[in-house]
Amino acid sequence: MTVVGQMLETYPKDLGGVDRQKLQECIEACLECTQACTACADACLSEDMVAELTTCIRTNLDCADVCSTTGRVLSRHTGYDANLTRSVLEACAAACKACGDECAQHAEMHEHCRNCAESCRRCEAACRELISALG
């Protein structure tokens, strides 16, 4: 079991009817995407054609920030606010779509962009699945 799963299991109260498995998968996807986007932005900065990757770098950094925030919001359950959670998930899915689309444009030339695009797609899907599970 992952640390995310362990922490969810040890929460002393009910999670308010939130699907624990989908929640865990979404938190893990957000954490992974945060790392992938941060690393991709850094790798882009090291490319010889860095000026052509400005939009990619900006999109990576925005996505990393949104995913990090989403992972933290989803990790807090006391005083749960479904409307705020849904809004954060929608923003994360949108950021992941934008970043995934941008990185996909560079995926054939840069392996780090391909990996990042895949991580963004997984995170976007996990956010959308959790939104659906929230009702």
Number of C-alpha atoms within 10 A of each C-alpha: 5 9 10 14 16 11 12 20 12 8 12 8 10 10 16 14 8 15 12 15 12 18 25 23 19 26 25 19 23 33 19 21 31 28 18 23 33 20 18 26 24 15 16 22 16 10 12 9 10 13 11 11 18 14 14 26 24 14 22 34 20 20 29 29 18 23 33 19 18 25 24 13 16 17 15 12 15 11 7 13 10 14 10 11 17 18 13 21 27 17 18 28 27 17 23 33 20 21 28 29 18 20 29 19 14 16 18 11 10 16 14 21 28 19 18 29 29 20 23 33 20 22 29 27 17 23 30 19 16 22 20 11 13 17 8
